[in-house]
């Protein structure tokens, strides 16, 4: 039995015993309605105590789950940081190659910023917030990027660069 439940169960049991003694000590004649009300009150209080104990246990479990999730994110971030540090030259070269391709497409500086965020997976709404621009303006810039690149959308934009990476990897094996 977990501690929160135990800490609530013992006082609940003591409360039930005290209530039972109170009912027994009432002087006769016992009124059935009074006894029924006392039993109902006691049952409701015990039920509330059980609900509080259960809720406390669930909150503690949720805290444990959240901490495990945070730990997992921290580990994944650290692994990503390690990977990026080990591959910094390749990443810089790829960034330069992407920027060159953006210029070859004739993208403006603002369009390059939007294209970079699109490649990173940001939504048009997120880009609009980041750029402090309207959703319609960012949507129009995205359409302009796709038109200048000769592609149909975000998936093709990512595939344009990633396809070459994976094709090279497949040939190397």
C-alpha positions in Angstrom: 0.0 0.0 0.0 1.4 3.4 -0.9 2.0 5.9 1.8 -0.6 8.6 0.8 -3.3 5.9 0.9 -2.1 4.6 4.3 -1.9 8.1 5.8 -5.5 8.7 4.7 -6.9 5.2 5.5 -5.8 5.2 9.1 -7.5 8.5 10.0 -10.6 7.4 8.0 -10.8 4.1 10.0 -10.4 6.0 13.3 -13.1 8.5 12.2 -15.5 5.6 11.5 -14.8 4.1 14.9 -15.5 7.4 16.6 -18.7 7.8 14.6 -19.8 4.3 15.5 -19.2 5.0 19.2 -21.2 8.2 18.9 -24.1 6.3 17.5 -23.9 3.6 20.2 -23.7 6.2 23.0 -26.8 8.0 21.9 -29.4 7.5 24.6 -32.4 5.4 23.8 -34.9 5.5 22.3 -32.9 5.3 19.1 -34.6 7.1 16.3 -34.1 5.2 13.0 -34.0 8.4 11.0 -31.2 9.9 13.2 -29.1 6.7 13.0 -29.6 6.6 9.2 -28.5 10.2 8.9 -25.5 9.6 11.0 -24.5 6.5 9.0 -25.1 8.5 5.7 -22.9 11.4 6.9 -20.2 9.0 8.0 -20.3 7.1 4.7 -20.1 10.4 2.7 -17.2 11.6 4.8 -15.4 8.3 4.4 -16.1 8.4 0.6 -14.6 11.9 0.4 -11.5 10.8 2.3 -11.1 7.9 -0.1 -11.5 10.2 -3.1 -8.9 12.6 -1.7 -6.5 9.7 -1.1 -7.0 8.4 -4.6 -6.6 11.9 -6.0 -3.4 12.4 -4.0 -2.0 9.1 -5.3 -2.9 10.0 -8.9 -1.3 13.5 -8.6 1.9 11.9 -7.2 1.9 9.4 -10.2 1.4 12.3 -12.6 4.3 14.1 -11.1 6.5 11.0 -11.5 5.4 10.6 -15.1 6.1 14.3 -15.8 9.6 14.0 -14.3 10.3 10.9 -16.4 9.1 12.8 -19.5 11.4 15.8 -18.6 14.3 13.5 -18.0 13.7 11.8 -21.4 13.6 15.2 -23.1 16.8 16.3 -21.4 18.5 13.0 -22.5 17.3 13.4 -26.1 18.4 17.1 -26.2 21.8 16.1 -24.9 22.1 13.4 -27.5 21.0 15.9 -30.2 23.6 18.4 -29.0 26.3 15.7 -29.0 25.3 14.8 -32.6 25.3 18.4 -33.8 28.7 19.0 -32.1 30.2 15.9 -33.8 28.7 16.9 -37.2 29.1 20.7 -37.0 31.2 20.9 -40.1 28.8 18.8 -42.2 25.9 20.8 -40.8 27.6 24.1 -41.7 28.3 22.9 -45.2 24.7 21.8 -45.6 23.5 25.1 -44.4 25.7 26.9 -46.8 24.6 24.6 -49.7 20.9 25.3 -48.8 21.5 29.1 -48.7 23.2 28.9 -52.1 20.2 27.0 -53.6 17.9 29.6 -52.1 19.9 32.3 -53.8 19.9 30.3 -57.1 16.1 30.2 -56.9 16.1 34.0 -56.5 14.5 34.1 -53.1 14.5 37.4 -51.2 15.9 37.6 -47.7 12.5 37.4 -46.2 11.6 34.4 -48.3 14.9 32.7 -47.3 13.9 33.2 -43.6 10.5 31.7 -44.3 11.9 28.8 -46.3 14.4 28.0 -43.5 11.6 27.9 -41.0 9.5 25.7 -43.3 12.4 23.3 -43.6 12.6 23.2 -39.8 9.0 22.1 -39.7 7.4 25.3 -38.4 3.7 25.9 -39.4 2.6 28.9 -41.3 1.0 30.2 -38.2 4.2 29.8 -36.1 6.2 31.5 -38.8 3.7 34.4 -38.9 4.1 34.8 -35.1 7.9 34.6 -35.4 8.1 37.1 -38.2 5.4 39.3 -36.7 3.5 39.2 -40.0 0.0 38.2 -41.0 -0.8 34.6 -41.8 -1.8 35.6 -45.3 1.5 37.3 -45.9 3.5 34.2 -44.8 1.2 32.0 -46.9 1.9 34.2 -49.9 5.6 34.1 -49.3 5.5 30.3 -49.0 3.6 30.1 -52.3 6.2 32.4 -53.9 9.0 30.1 -52.6 7.4 27.0 -54.0 6.8 28.7 -57.4 10.4 30.0 -57.6 11.7 26.5 -56.7 9.4 24.7 -59.1 7.9 22.6 -56.4 4.4 22.1 -55.1 4.7 22.5 -51.4 6.4 22.0 -48.0 6.9 18.2 -48.4 8.7 18.7 -51.8 10.8 21.5 -50.3 12.1 19.1 -47.6 12.4 16.3 -50.0 14.4 18.5 -52.4 17.3 18.6 -49.9 16.8 15.3 -47.9 16.4 13.1 -51.0 20.0 13.8 -52.0 21.3 13.0 -48.5 19.6 9.6 -48.4 20.4 8.7 -52.0 24.1 9.2 -51.2 23.8 7.1 -48.0 22.1 4.3 -49.9 24.8 4.2 -52.6 27.6 4.2 -50.0 26.4 0.9 -48.5 
